[in-house]
Amino acid sequence: MLRLPAHILEATLCTLSICGKGQCECVVYWTAPVGNYEGCNGWDHPTHCRSPYGYQIDDRWLTEYWFRLGREKRSIRAQVHTHPAAAFHSATDDQWPVISQAGFISIVIPNFAIGSTDLDRAWAGYLTPSGRWRHAAFSEILKVVP
């Protein structure tokens, strides 16, 4: 289970809705110090191209980001992105996560994160050791803390 400060969840949902403007997908990464497997204390909004049906991270930004994470001894623990309507993990989501390591978390927020911030309508899951995604309840994956 990943512990996440409420202010990071709020900033994530705000960023996703503002960036996507109710028309395009957007993505945010939740980060933690290397070796911290229980909690996140940071987040990043990558430079990306977006459309109503996907997003693509800027290659230069991503390369610089890997170096920055290394210098700061941090790791990406989860990716959070939006879909235009219902939340689900698409074939693209399955095949192209930013991290392909067991335990990595992926969360999909419906309706471009516009409107209700009820996470019960979102999709959450994690990558299993066999390389498959397992859908799970938020209470199994994420604990929001003050």
N, C-alpha and C positions, 0 to 999 in steps of 0.2 A: 504494500500500500504506500502511495506517495502522499506526503504531507505538503500542502500548498497554502501559503498565507492568503487570506481573503483578498488583500489588496492586489495580489498578482492575478488572481482570477478576475477581479473587477477590471484591472488594466487590460487584460487579455480580451475580454468581451468588448470593451470600449474600442480598443484598437481594431479588432476584427470588423466591427460594425462601421467605424469611420472609414477605414481603408477600403472596404468593399462597397460602401455607399449603397447597400441594398441591391447591388447589381453584379458583383464579382466575388469570387472566392479570395480568401486571404489566409495567411498562416502566421503563427507565433510559435516560438520554441521556449520551453521551460527548462531552466538550467540549474545545476547544483555543483558544488565543489566535487572534484574527483574523489571517489570513495564514499560519498554520502549517498546511500541507496534508499534513504527514507524520506528526504525532503528536498524541495526546490526553494531557492531563495532569489532567483533571477529569471528574467525573461528577455527575449529578443524578437524583434520584428524584422525579418529579413527583407532585403531589397528583392523585389520580384515583379514579374509581369503577371497580370491577372486577366481572367475572363469570367463569364458566367459559369463556365464548366471546368475550370482548373486554374492552376497557377504554376509558374516556373521560377525557381530561385535563380537569381543572377549569379553566373559562374564566378565572376571576380569577387563578388561579395562573399560567396560561400568559401572560396579559397582563403580569403583574408580572415574570415570567421573561424575556420579551423585553426589557423595560427594563433588568433587571439585566445580561443579557448585553451589551447596548449600553454600559452604564456601565463594565463590566469589560473591554470590547473582546474578547469571546469569541464563539465560534460553536459550534453543535451539529454534530458531525461524523458521529455515528452514533446510531441508535436501536436498542435491544436489548430485545426483549420475548419473552414466553413464549406457548406454545400448550399445550392440554391433553394432546395425544398427540404425534403426529409433527410435526416442524417443516417448515413450508412457508410461502410468502408468499401469503396469502389475497387475494381481490379487495379487501377492505377495506384490507389492508396496502398493496396496489398503489396504491389511490386516495387514501389519507389519510396519507401520511407527514408527520411534523412539518416536514420541509424537502423542497421539491420542486425541488431543484437537482441538475444532473448531478454525479455523483461521490458523492452522499450514500449512506451505507452503512446497510443494514438487516440485522439479525441476529435470527433467531427460534430460541429455545431450546425443545426439546421437554419434555414432561412437567412443565410448570410449574417447570422448573429444579430438580426434586427428584431425588435419586439421582445418577447418574453426571454428572460435569462434562466428559465427553468431547465436545469441540466438533465431532467428526466427524459427530455425529448432528444437529447444528444446521443451519439454513439460513442462508446468507450471500449477499448480493448488493449491487449498487449501481445507482443510477439513471443511465441512459445519456442522452446529449444529446437523443435522440429522445423521452425521457420514459417509456421502458420499463425494467423491472427486468431486470437480467442476473444470473442465478445464477452464483456463482463459488466456487471452493475457498477455504477459509480462508487457505491459504498465499498466495493471490493478493490477498487483501484485508487480512489482519491479521497483524501480527508482534508477538507478545508478548515484551516485553523485561523484564529484571530491574529 
